[in-house]
Amino acid sequence: KDLSTQQQLDLLARDLQESRADLRHAEGNTSIARREAASAEAALDGVRREVMRQQLSFRNAEQLLLARAEAAEKQCQQLRGDLVRSRARAEDVAEDSRSSQFGLRDKLQAVWAAEREALLAQVEGLHRARVADTHEMLELRRALNCSQEDAMVAQEERQHRFEELISSRR
């Protein structure tokens, strides 16, 4: 049971060598983990940049759609004002034509009706364009939400694989 000093020194030297080997192995694992963490961080930065790019793209598309919708609304209001003025002019013309021949009155009413129909068709077209723009904006929002959800799922999968890799190396 009593070990000689030389045997004790040999045991201590062997323990020291094993400790050094364990230390080198742990340092190697730490280095690998650092590289993997850096790689994961780079991938995360890429995903963040892509999400930001998509958000900017969506914001630009949304602003464009809003500008188009505002322009359509402005044009619609202008056409409505034109319609009101046309109606007023037509009423004035109708009043003047009552005192003229019946044929002239019929012609003016036909022109007014045609102009009114054309303006109403334009207003309806602008309304349809505005509705279409609204639908397109909603689809873009849905697509952005899906992209963000996909990016989050991909990030979670990368994190899970990274954690599995770390736990498998322990």
C-alpha positions, -999 to +999 in steps of 0.1 A: +000+000+000+029+023+005+041+036-028+076+046-033+083+082-041+093+072-076+060+054-081+041+084-067+061+106-091+053+083-120+016+084-111+016+121-109+035+124-142+009+101-159-019+122-143-002+153-156+001+139-191-036+128-191-046+162-179-026+179-206-042+156-232-076+164-218-068+201-219-056+199-256-088+180-265-110+206-246-091+234-264-098+217-298-135+214-289-136+250-278-120+261-311-145+241-331-174+255-311-161+291-317-158+285-354-193+270-355-207+299-334-190+324-358-205+305-388-240+305-371-236+342-363-227+349-399-257+330-411-279+348-387-266+382-400-274+370-435-309+362-425-312+395-407-300+414-438-324+395-460-354+402-437-344+439-436-341+439-474-375+423-477-390+448-452-375+477-472-388+462-504-422+458-488-422+493-474-412+507-508-440+486-525-465+497-499-455+534-503-458+530-541-492+514-538-503+541-513-491+568-537-510+552-566-541+548-544-538+585-534-533+595-570-563+574-581-584+589-553-573+624-563-581+617-599-615+602-589-623+634-569-612+655-599-634+635-622-663+638-597-658+676-598-657+675-635-689+655-635-706+681-612-694+709-635-705+689-666-739+684-650-741+721-642-731+730-678-755+704-692-783+718-670-774+753-683-774+741-719-806+722-713-822+754-700-810+774-730-820+747-754-856+747-741-860+779-758-845+766-790-854+739-813-864+704-801-837+689-823-809+709-807-821+700-772-821+663-781-785+665-795-772+683-764-788+658-741-772+630-760-738+646-757-743+652-720-754+616-715-723+603-735-700+626-715-716+615-682-713+578-691-676+583-701-669+600-668-688+573-648-668+547-667-636+565-658-646+567-621-655+530-621-622+521-637-603+541-611-623+525-584-615+490-597-578+500-600-578+512-564-594+479-552-568+459-572-540+480-557-554+473-522-556+435-529-520+436-542-508+454-511-525+428-489-509+400-509-475+417-505-481+419-467-490+382-466-459+373-486-437+394-463-453+377-432-447+342-448-410+352-456-405+364-420-420+332-407-399+311-430-368+330-419-377+324-382-382+287-388-349+285-407-332+303-378-347+279-353-337+249-373-301+262-375-301+269-338-314+234-331-288+218-353-261+239-337-273+229-302-274+192-313-239+196-327-226+212-295-243+185-273-230+157-295-194+169-291-196+170-253 
